[in-house]
Amino acid sequence: MKYFKKIVFGTITGLLLVGCMTTQPTVPEEQTSTFIVMKTPVLRYADQGFVHKAMGVTKVEIYASGVAVMKLEMTANKICNGSGLFSCMSKAEFNKRYLSSHYPDSTLENIFRGEKIFAGANVKAIAGGFEQNILKAGVYAIKYTVLKGNIVFRDTISNILIKVKDNK
């Protein structure tokens, strides 16, 4: 009986201590209200939305009349869609179907995060941000600008325009 009481007391004490422990803090998610334009030969969206940035995940939501018409979730190696256009696919497959197969896998995610694309090729610092002009004759002609929270990606050869304008 004495042994049983020690086990019960030890178990209850352990549970109480575990219940009082705090979990490791997670990296806070940054959520930005934006106006998003996404025009490609296959996709056409232009409306209010949100860009959520967390460790290893970028989510983009575009709304029309209060209804989510496009939801993208980008992780390390895939892009998933929550609005029915497709389920999940590799970033390379997404680029091939919706952007350009010549783009590096991380291009779309880097655009929505406002980070350099194409491994920082031809980056030029400008007041409040940077710009990149990337050209490969007959394949792509990209002008990419990140300036004070506003992002513009334009490829005149592939007819792609992506704009993200902060609502601040």
NORPEWO-V258957 format. One record per pair of residues at least 4 apart in sequence whose C-alpha atoms are under 6 Angstrom apart, sorted by sequence separation. I is the first residue (numbers start at 0). J is the second residue. D is the distance in whole Angstrom. If there is no record, write none. Layout:
i = [I:I]
j = [J:J]
d = [D:D]
//
This chain:
i = [4:5:38:62:73:93:94:95:105:109:115:125:135:145:154:38:52:62:73:80:94:95:109:124:134:145:154:37:51:61:62:72:80:94:123:134:144:153:37:51:61:72:79:123:133:144:153:36:50:61:71:79:122:133:143:152:36:50:60:71:78:122:132:143:152:35:49:60:70:78:106:121:132:151:35:49:59:70:77:131:142:151:34:48:59:70:77:78:131:141:150:34:48:58:69:76:77:91:130:141:150:33:34:47:48:58:76:90:130:140:149:33:47:57:140:149:32:33:57:129:140:149:32:56:128:139:148:31:56:128:31:55:127:30:127:30:29:29:28:28:41:39:38:38:37:37:36:36:35:35:34:34:33:33:33:32]
j = [8:9:42:66:77:97:98:99:109:113:119:129:139:149:158:43:57:67:78:85:99:100:114:129:139:150:159:43:57:67:68:78:86:100:129:140:150:159:44:58:68:79:86:130:140:151:160:44:58:69:79:87:130:141:151:160:45:59:69:80:87:131:141:152:161:45:59:70:80:88:116:131:142:161:46:60:70:81:88:142:153:162:46:60:71:82:89:90:143:153:162:47:61:71:82:89:90:104:143:154:163:47:48:61:62:72:90:104:144:154:163:48:62:72:155:164:48:49:73:145:156:165:49:73:145:156:165:49:74:146:50:74:146:50:147:51:51:52:52:53:97:159:159:160:160:161:161:162:162:163:163:164:164:165:166:166]
d = [6:6:6:5:6:6:5:5:6:6:5:5:5:6:6:5:5:4:5:6:5:4:5:4:6:5:5:6:6:6:5:6:5:5:6:5:6:6:5:5:6:5:6:5:6:5:5:6:6:5:6:4:6:5:6:6:4:5:6:5:6:5:6:4:5:6:6:4:5:6:6:5:5:6:6:5:6:5:6:6:5:5:6:5:5:6:4:6:5:6:5:4:4:6:5:6:5:5:5:4:5:6:6:6:6:4:6:5:4:5:6:5:6:6:6:5:6:6:5:5:6:6:5:6:5:5:6:5:5:4:5:6:5:6:5:4:6:5:6:5:6:5:6:5:6:5:5:5:6:5:6:5:5:5:5:6]
//
